[in-house]
């Protein structure tokens, strides 16, 4: 399947791909790094709250990370995860990455953060009835975020990675599958074969944002992740994570690595499976992600 065909299957809306203006911009120098807070124009009449961290010392063009925030039924957090972290993380990624020389952007997904007045169930239903999907809307918003990063004078557009945990993990690798300009992708705690999850009932642990009509008739998450090949990809999971049980992870990974082998890029697919870990980031995961991203520095 081509990236354009996958976009159509997921129902990612076509929006202008020109760089988006930012509004109500605030810049704060904080303990060796800079935080930018602004509203990003999504190109469809909506705006999303966004946070960006970058090194305090001027320079560039720098490597960048499009940070995809998690779900966790914490609709109040959203993009603030970049600065404040969340219980499933060891700590916030924004300050850490800024101090390592990265520009990192995170924006609120629909129904999260400043958009939490919308409800995921209600919005998912409304979009499906209109022939759209919440996943498609979220990916389109993330593409607007990518365009903003790629247009910045302090960012090297050839060195932009995608990264996230849980819902953010799904967003990161699906986004990389439909956007070939993403240089590499790392994701934690949300990689599994959906058909296997359905057989066991574990699919009901995932949010409504993942509902894509007809997906399994044409694709799988393992094959979608395989579309990232030959670009580097890091997959981190916990064997005790109910959202990513080992049999579902193995099924997805088998399809993903097959695509990398076909592309002659098996060495570019990295995997870390933590045997005694659930749906949380671990120190080895953080170390693996940092090593994976530092290559772009």
CORBELDA-V920739 format. One record per backbone hydrogen bond with DSSP energy under -1.0 kcal/mol. NH is the residue of the N-H (numbers start at 1). CO is the residue of the C=O. E is the energy in kcal/mol with one decimal. If there is no record, write none. Layout:
NH	CO	E
NH	CO	E
This chain:
6	2	-2.3
7	3	-2.3
8	4	-2.0
9	5	-2.2
10	6	-2.5
11	7	-1.3
12	7	-2.5
23	39	-2.4
26	37	-2.5
28	35	-2.5
30	33	-3.7
33	30	-1.2
34	54	-3.0
35	28	-3.0
36	52	-3.3
37	26	-2.6
38	50	-2.2
39	23	-2.6
40	48	-2.8
41	21	-1.6
42	46	-2.4
48	40	-1.9
50	38	-2.7
51	106	-2.8
52	36	-2.5
53	104	-2.3
54	34	-1.9
56	32	-1.2
62	154	-2.5
64	159	-2.8
65	103	-2.4
66	161	-3.3
67	105	-2.8
68	163	-3.2
74	71	-2.0
77	74	-1.5
80	77	-1.7
81	78	-1.8
82	79	-1.9
84	80	-3.0
85	81	-1.9
89	86	-2.2
94	82	-2.1
97	93	-2.8
98	94	-2.3
99	95	-2.1
101	98	-1.6
102	97	-2.4
103	63	-2.0
104	53	-2.8
105	65	-2.3
106	51	-2.5
108	49	-2.5
112	109	-2.1
113	75	-2.8
115	112	-2.4
116	113	-1.7
118	115	-1.8
123	119	-3.0
124	120	-2.7
125	121	-2.2
126	122	-2.4
127	123	-2.6
128	124	-2.4
129	125	-2.5
130	126	-1.1
131	128	-1.6
132	127	-3.5
137	133	-1.9
138	134	-2.6
139	135	-2.6
140	136	-2.0
141	137	-2.0
142	138	-2.3
143	139	-2.1
144	140	-1.6
145	141	-1.8
146	142	-2.6
147	143	-2.5
148	144	-1.9
149	145	-2.2
150	146	-2.9
151	147	-1.5
152	149	-1.3
155	152	-1.2
156	62	-3.0
159	156	-2.4
161	64	-2.6
162	184	-2.0
163	66	-2.0
164	186	-1.1
166	188	-2.6
168	165	-2.0
170	166	-1.9
171	167	-2.6
172	168	-2.3
173	169	-2.2
174	170	-2.1
175	171	-2.6
176	172	-2.0
177	173	-1.4
178	174	-1.5
179	175	-1.7
182	179	-1.8
183	160	-2.6
185	232	-1.8
186	162	-2.2
187	234	-2.2
188	164	-2.1
189	236	-2.6
193	248	-1.7
197	193	-1.9
198	194	-2.4
199	195	-1.7
200	196	-1.1
201	197	-1.2
202	197	-1.2
203	197	-1.1
204	201	-1.4
205	202	-1.8
206	203	-1.7
210	207	-1.5
211	208	-2.2
215	212	-1.9
218	215	-1.7
219	215	-3.6
224	220	-2.2
225	221	-2.5
226	222	-1.6
227	224	-1.0
228	225	-1.5
229	226	-1.3
231	228	-1.9
233	268	-2.5
234	185	-2.2
235	270	-2.4
236	187	-2.3
237	272	-2.2
239	274	-2.8
240	277	-2.5
241	238	-1.8
244	241	-1.4
249	245	-2.1
250	246	-2.9
251	247	-1.7
252	248	-1.8
253	249	-3.0
254	250	-2.3
255	251	-1.3
256	252	-2.1
257	253	-3.1
258	254	-1.3
259	255	-1.4
260	256	-1.7
261	257	-2.5
262	258	-2.2
263	259	-1.7
264	261	-1.4
265	260	-3.3
268	265	-2.1
269	266	-1.5
270	233	-3.2
272	235	-2.8
274	237	-2.8
277	274	-1.2
280	278	-1.6
281	88	-3.0
286	282	-2.4
287	283	-2.5
288	284	-2.3
289	285	-2.6
290	286	-2.5
291	287	-2.2
292	288	-2.2
293	289	-2.7
294	290	-2.7
296	293	-2.1
297	294	-1.5
